[in-house]
Amino acid sequence: MRELAAYIAGAPKKPLPKEVIEKTKHHVLDTIAAMVSGSRLLPGRKAIGYVKTLGGAKEACVIGSRFVTTAENAALANGMLAHADETDDSHAPSLTHPGCGIVPAALAMAERERRGGIDLLRAVALGYDIGCRLTMALHPYDFREAGHSTHSFGPMFGAAAAAGALAGLNADQARWLLSYTAQQASGISCWMRDEEHIEKAFDFGGMPARNGVAAAAMVAHGFTAVEDVFSGERNFFVAYDETRRIGKAPEPERLTRELGSTYEIMNTNIKRWSVGSPIQAPLDSLLELVRTHRLKPDDVKSIVVRVAHQGANTTDNRNMPDICMQHLCAVMLVEGIVTFESAHDEKRMRDSRVLAVRSRVELKGDDELTRVMPSRQGIIELRLKDGRELRHHTKAVRGTAQNPMTRAEVDEKCFHLTAPILDKKRARALCDAVWDIERVKDARKLRPLLRA
């Protein structure tokens, strides 16, 4: 507890390595772009409409609108915007989507406290370090199988750490911050059954961001709390000890292991495709085969897609286009690419050309690909009408820590996500502002670029 609290309190003054600053910019921009694009999707529209009913002090902006509200309300709405679809980042070892909870919390508190760009970057990197380590200490894949939602737990602690650092909490207050966060920690993995993505957006982004900001704001206001929530009697790890069910005891020591030398934001993935994570590798493989062999839909007799069993389960013939494996593979073959627009176009799910190809797509859960998790690999097997059989195995998806996107690739993705909503001029200005965010002295200066 002493080491962890001291690290959180000292983060605002701790310089980051050059490569960590660069990677943090990638994730800040990627998450902001997800918020902007998400503001026009159903979960985003619901979130914006809801927080408008709450009122409150004008501390932070709701992205994609002209509404300014409390930091807690803004964090809630912006967190839901950030996970309104499947555009945001992911951290495989911790089984979390860190950005959609941490970046909205950091932005909201940075606005409230009028912090600058370098403070924001340090807080975001801190949030990824704390949030990802939290669920890794719980054995995330087993923890989820026990029924919990890692996607709610980790980002909540990351959001709290980021917000607490920006609020200027000292080491003692950081202890209390963690206690208030632990009391709010919750989440069950039934989010998989959410048909409209609204509750999922709340579970992954809105709730963690809001609760993290709330914990920081209460402690900054003078609230005191238990000082040893991770190590004392009846502590967090006792409450969430699933040893009897998963055969492994929690590892609290992972919270501080290599803290300050291994930055988890460097191990976080940015999605090349604005679709569910299990679909990323198959789309990479299918694109490679389509371009290498100049394939057209009429060339293909059958398509077999292989992913881990859990990935197959969550993407099998879903009625939402951006999380339906068979549909998106059909779109890739018909159109030669998958864009944000095509991945979210429900009309395409009724297109006769797409349906004709989709009928030839078979999705299979694969034992070997399940064993290599958390590496989200995918295999495409094509049987062509001329008798040829083609196969491609993607082991490192573009955008993952093992095969990262360049600044230019992240910029291109984010520009195309934001331009339809902000217009091309402001989208370009927003991307440029984040790449040069060290020059921003007050986070509120970003507001004109975030309104729509």
C-alpha positions in Angstrom: 0.0 0.0 0.0 2.8 2.4 0.8 4.6 1.8 -2.4 1.5 2.0 -4.6 0.1 5.1 -2.9 3.4 6.9 -3.1 3.7 6.1 -6.8 0.2 7.5 -7.5 0.9 10.7 -5.6 4.3 11.2 -7.3 3.1 10.5 -10.9 2.3 14.1 -11.8 6.0 15.0 -11.3 7.5 11.9 -12.7 8.8 12.3 -16.2 7.9 9.6 -18.7 10.3 8.0 -21.2 10.0 9.5 -24.7 8.5 6.3 -26.1 5.9 6.1 -23.4 4.9 9.7 -24.1 4.5 8.9 -27.7 2.5 5.8 -27.1 0.3 7.6 -24.6 -0.6 10.2 -27.2 -1.7 7.3 -29.5 -4.1 6.1 -26.9 -5.4 9.5 -25.9 -6.2 10.4 -29.5 -7.6 6.9 -30.3 -9.9 7.2 -27.3 -11.0 10.7 -28.1 -11.8 9.6 -31.6 -13.8 6.7 -30.2 -15.8 9.2 -28.1 -16.4 11.5 -31.0 -17.6 8.7 -33.3 -19.5 7.1 -30.4 -21.5 10.3 -29.8 -23.7 9.5 -32.7 -24.3 5.8 -31.9 -27.2 4.6 -29.8 -25.2 4.2 -26.4 -23.6 7.6 -27.0 -26.9 9.3 -27.7 -28.5 7.8 -24.6 -25.6 8.8 -22.4 -25.6 12.4 -23.7 -29.4 12.7 -23.3 -29.2 11.2 -19.7 -26.5 13.5 -18.3 -28.3 16.5 -19.8 -31.0 15.8 -17.3 -28.6 15.9 -14.4 -27.4 19.5 -14.6 -24.5 20.3 -12.2 -21.5 22.6 -12.0 -19.8 23.4 -15.3 -16.6 21.5 -14.8 -16.0 19.4 -17.9 -17.4 19.0 -21.4 -19.5 16.1 -22.9 -17.7 15.3 -26.1 -19.7 15.5 -29.3 -22.1 18.0 -27.7 -22.1 21.5 -26.4 -23.0 20.5 -22.9 -20.7 21.2 -19.9 -21.5 19.5 -16.6 -19.7 18.1 -13.5 -16.6 16.1 -13.9 -18.4 12.9 -12.7 -21.2 13.3 -15.2 -18.9 14.1 -18.0 -16.8 11.1 -17.2 -19.9 8.9 -17.2 -21.1 10.1 -20.6 -17.7 10.2 -22.3 -16.9 6.8 -21.0 -20.0 5.4 -22.6 -19.2 7.3 -25.8 -15.7 5.8 -25.8 -17.2 2.2 -25.8 -20.3 2.9 -27.7 -19.0 0.5 -30.3 -15.8 -1.6 -30.7 -13.3 1.2 -31.7 -11.4 1.6 -28.4 -8.2 0.0 -27.2 -7.7 -3.2 -25.3 -5.1 -4.7 -23.0 -5.0 -8.5 -23.5 -3.0 -9.6 -20.4 -5.5 -7.8 -18.0 -8.6 -8.6 -20.1 -9.6 -4.9 -20.1 -10.4 -2.0 -22.4 -8.4 0.5 -20.4 -8.9 3.6 -22.5 -12.6 3.9 -22.4 -12.6 4.2 -18.6 -9.3 5.9 -17.9 -9.0 8.6 -20.6 -12.5 10.1 -20.0 -11.8 10.2 -16.3 -8.5 11.9 -16.8 -9.9 14.4 -19.3 -12.8 15.3 -17.0 -10.5 15.8 -14.0 -7.9 17.7 -16.1 -10.7 20.1 -17.1 -12.0 20.5 -13.6 -8.5 21.2 -12.2 -7.4 23.1 -15.3 -4.4 20.9 -15.8 -2.1 20.9 -18.8 -1.3 18.4 -21.5 1.8 16.9 -19.9 -0.1 16.4 -16.7 -2.8 14.6 -18.7 -0.3 12.3 -20.4 1.3 11.3 -17.1 -2.1 10.7 -15.5 -3.3 8.5 -18.3 -0.1 6.4 -18.4 -0.5 6.0 -14.6 -4.1 4.9 -15.0 -3.1 2.1 -17.4 -0.3 1.0 -15.0 -2.7 0.7 -12.0 -5.8 -0.5 -13.8 -4.1 -3.3 -15.8 -2.1 -4.5 -12.9 -5.3 -4.7 -10.7 -7.0 -7.3 -12.8 -3.7 -9.2 -13.6 -3.4 -9.6 -9.8 -6.8 -11.3 -9.9 -5.9 -13.8 -12.8 -8.2 -12.0 -15.2 -9.3 -14.9 -17.5 -10.2 -17.1 -14.6 -11.8 -14.2 -12.7 -14.1 -13.6 -15.7 -15.0 -17.3 -15.8 -16.0 -17.0 -12.2 -18.6 -14.4 -13.3 -16.9 -11.1 -12.7 -16.3 -8.4 -15.2 -12.6 -7.6 -15.5 -13.6 -4.8 -17.9 -15.3 -3.0 -15.0 -12.8 -3.7 -12.3 -9.5 -2.7 -13.9 -10.5 0.5 -15.6 -12.2 1.7 -12.5 -9.0 1.6 -10.5 -7.1 3.1 -13.4 -9.6 5.9 -13.7 -9.3 6.6 -10.0 -5.5 6.7 -10.1 -5.5 9.1 -13.1 -8.2 11.3 -11.6 -6.5 11.3 -8.2 -3.1 12.3 -9.6 -4.7 15.2 -11.5 -6.6 16.2 -8.3 -3.2 16.5 -6.6 -3.8 13.9 -3.9 -0.8 13.1 -1.6 0.3 9.6 -0.6 -2.1 9.3 2.4 -5.0 10.5 0.3 -4.1 8.0 -2.5 -4.6 5.3 0.1 -8.1 6.6 0.8 -8.7 6.9 -3.0 -8.1 3.2 -3.5 -10.4 2.4 -0.6 -13.3 4.4 -2.1 -12.6 2.8 -5.4 -12.6 -0.7 -3.9 -16.0 0.0 -2.3 -17.4 0.9 -5.7 -15.8 -2.0 -7.6 -18.4 -4.2 -9.2 -19.3 -5.8 -12.5 -20.6 -9.2 -13.7 -19.8 -10.7 -17.1 -23.4 -11.0 -18.2 -22.7 -7.9 -20.3 -22.1 -10.4 -23.1 -25.9 -10.7 -23.5 -26.4 -7.0 -24.0 -28.1 -6.7 -27.4 -27.9 -2.9 -27.9 -24.4 -2.3 -26.4 -25.9 0.4 -24.0 -25.2 -1.5 -20.8 -21.9 -2.8 -22.1 -20.8 0.8 -22.8 -21.7 1.7 -19.2 -20.0 -1.4 -17.8 -16.8 -0.9 -19.7 -16.5 2.9 -19.8 -19.1 4.9 -18.1 -19.2 3.3 -14.7 -15.4 2.9 -14.3 -14.8 6.5 -15.4 -17.6 8.0 -13.2 -16.7 6.0 -10.1 -13.0 6.7 -10.4 -13.6 10.5 -10.7 -16.1 10.3 -7.8 -13.5 8.6 -5.6 -10.9 11.2 -6.4 -13.3 14.1 -6.0 -14.5 12.9 -2.6 -11.0 12.5 -1.2 -9.9 15.9 -2.6 -12.9 17.3 -0.8 -11.6 16.0 2.5 -13.1 12.5 2.8 -10.9 10.1 4.8 -11.1 6.3 4.6 -9.5 2.9 5.4 -5.8 3.2 4.6 -5.0 -0.4 3.7 -7.8 -1.7 1.5 -5.4 -4.0 -0.4 -3.6 -5.5 2.6 -5.5 -5.2 5.9 -8.2 -7.3 7.6 -11.2 -8.1 5.3 -9.4 -6.4 2.4 -10.2 -6.3 -1.3 -8.2 -9.4 -2.2 -9.9 -11.4 0.5 -13.3 -10.3 -0.8 -12.5 -11.3 -4.3 -10.4 -14.4 -3.6 -11.7 -17.1 -6.1 -9.2 -19.7 -5.1 -11.8 -22.4 -4.4 -13.3 -21.9 -7.9 -10.3 -21.2 -10.1 -7.5 -22.9 -8.0 -5.3 -19.7 -7.9 -5.0 -17.2 -5.1 -4.8 -13.5 -5.9 -1.4 -12.0 -6.3 -1.4 -8.5 -4.7 2.3 -8.1 -5.3 1.6 -7.7 -9.0 0.2 -4.2 -8.2 3.7 -2.9 -7.7 5.8 -5.4 -9.7 8.0 -3.4 -12.2 6.0 -0.3 -11.5 7.9 2.6 -13.0 9.9 0.4 -15.3 7.3 -1.5 -17.2 4.6 0.8 -18.6 1.4 -1.2 -19.4 0.3 1.4 -22.0 3.2 0.0 -24.1 1.5 -3.4 -23.9 -1.9 -2.1 -24.9 -3.5 -2.7 -28.3 -5.1 -0.2 -30.7 -7.7 -1.6 -33.0 -7.0 -1.3 -36.7 -10.6 -2.2 -37.4 -13.6 -0.7 -35.6 -15.0 -4.1 -34.7 -15.0 -6.6 -31.8 -11.6 -7.8 -30.7 -12.1 -11.4 -31.8 -12.8 -10.2 -35.4 -9.5 -8.3 -35.7 -7.2 -11.2 -36.7 -9.6 -12.8 -39.2 -10.1 -9.5 -41.0 -6.3 -9.0 -41.1 -6.0 -12.5 -42.6 -8.8 -12.1 -45.1 -7.5 -8.8 -46.3 -4.1 -10.3 -46.9 -5.7 -13.1 -49.0 -8.0 -10.8 -50.9 -5.2 -8.5 -51.9 -2.5 -11.1 -52.6 -4.8 -13.2 -54.8 -7.1 -10.5 -56.1 -10.1 -12.3 -54.9 -13.7 -11.5 -55.8 -16.8 -12.9 -54.0 -17.6 -15.2 -57.0 -14.2 -16.8 -56.6 -14.9 -18.2 -53.2 -16.8 -21.4 -52.6 -16.5 -21.5 -48.8 -14.8 -19.6 -45.9 -13.9 -21.2 -42.5 -12.9 -18.8 -39.7 -11.1 -20.1 -36.7 -10.7 -18.2 -33.5 -10.6 -19.0 -29.7 -13.8 -20.5 -28.4 -14.7 -17.5 -26.3 -14.2 -15.2 -29.3 -16.4 -17.5 -31.5 -19.1 -17.5 -28.8 -19.3 -13.7 -28.6 -19.3 -13.0 -32.4 -21.3 -15.8 -33.8 -24.1 -14.5 -36.0 -24.8 -11.5 -33.8 -27.4 -9.0 -34.9 -25.1 -6.0 -34.4 -22.9 -5.6 -37.5 -19.7 -4.5 -35.7 -19.6 -7.7 -33.6 -20.8 -10.2 -36.1 -18.0 -12.3 -37.5 -19.8 -13.9 -40.5 -21.2 -10.5 -41.6 -17.9 -8.6 -41.4 -16.0 -11.3 -43.3 -18.6 -11.1 -46.0 -18.3 -7.3 -46.2 -14.5 -7.6 -46.5 -14.8 -10.0 -49.4 -17.6 -8.0 -51.2 -16.0 -4.6 -50.7 -12.3 -5.4 -50.3 -12.1 -3.4 -47.0 -14.1 -2.8 -43.8 -14.5 0.8 -42.8 -16.1 2.4 -39.8 -19.2 3.2 -41.9 -19.5 -0.3 -43.3 -18.9 -2.0 -39.9 -21.8 -0.1 -38.4 -24.3 -0.1 -41.3 -27.2 -2.3 -40.4 -28.6 -2.0 -43.9 -25.6 -3.9 -45.2 -26.8 -6.9 -43.1 -29.7 -7.1 -45.4 -27.7 -6.6 -48.6 -28.3 -9.5 -51.0 -24.6 -9.6 -52.1 -23.4 -9.6 -48.5 -25.9 -12.2 -47.5 -24.9 -14.5 -50.4 -21.3 -14.5 -49.2 -22.2 -14.7 -45.5 -24.0 -18.0 -46.2 -20.7 -19.5 -47.1 -18.9 -18.4 -43.9 -18.5 -21.0 -41.1 -17.1 -19.9 -37.7 -15.3 -22.4 -35.5 -13.9 -22.2 -32.0 -10.4 -23.7 -32.1 -8.7 -25.5 -29.2 -5.2 -24.4 -30.2 -6.2 -20.7 -30.6 -7.9 -20.9 -27.2 -4.7 -22.2 -25.6 -2.6 -19.2 -26.9 -4.9 -16.7 -25.4 -4.6 -13.8 -24.4 -3.0 -13.6 -27.9 -6.1 -13.1 -30.1 -5.1 -15.0 -33.2 -7.2 -16.0 -36.1 -7.1 -18.3 -39.1 -8.9 -17.9 -42.4 -9.3 -21.0 -44.7 -10.7 -20.4 -48.2 -11.8 -23.0 -50.7 -12.0 -21.4 -54.2 -14.3 -22.5 -57.0 -11.3 -23.4 -59.1 -10.2 -26.0 -56.6 -7.5 -24.0 -54.8 -7.4 -23.9 -51.0 -5.8 -20.8 -49.3 -5.0 -20.3 -45.6 -3.7 -17.4 -43.6 -2.9 -17.4 -39.9 -2.6 -14.0 -38.2 -0.6 -14.3 -35.0 0.0 -10.6 -34.2 -2.9 -8.4 -35.2 -1.9 -5.0 -36.6 -2.2 -2.5 -33.8 -1.2 -5.0 -31.0 1.8 -4.5 -28.8 3.6 -7.1 -30.9 2.7 -5.4 -34.2 2.0 -1.7 -33.4 0.5 0.9 -35.6 2.6 3.9 -36.6 1.7 7.4 -35.7 0.5 7.9 -39.3 -1.8 4.9 -39.1 -3.3 6.0 -35.8 -3.7 9.5 -37.2 -5.4 8.2 -40.3 -7.8 6.1 -38.3 -8.7 8.9 -35.9 -9.1 11.5 -38.6 -11.6 9.3 -40.5 -13.5 8.6 -37.3 -13.9 12.2 -36.3 -14.2 14.1 -39.7 -17.8 13.1 -40.4 -18.9 14.6 -37.1 -16.5 17.5 -36.6 -15.8 18.3 -40.3 -12.4 17.8 -41.8 -10.9 21.0 -40.7 -11.6 20.6 -37.0 -10.8 16.9 -37.2 -7.4 17.8 -38.5 -7.0 20.4 -35.8 -8.0 17.9 -33.1 -5.5 15.3 -34.2 -2.7 17.9 -34.4 -3.6 19.3 -31.0 -3.2 15.8 -29.4 0.1 15.1 -31.2 1.3 18.4 -29.7 -0.5 18.2 -26.4 2.5 19.3 -24.3 1.8 22.8 -25.5 -1.7 22.7 -24.0 -1.6 24.5 -20.7 -5.3 24.1 -19.8 -7.3 21.1 -20.8 -10.3 23.4 -21.3 -8.6 24.8 -24.4 -9.5 21.6 -26.2 -13.2 22.1 -25.8 -13.8 24.0 -29.1 -12.3 21.0 -30.9 -14.5 18.5 -29.1 -17.9 20.1 -29.6 -20.4 19.1 -32.3 
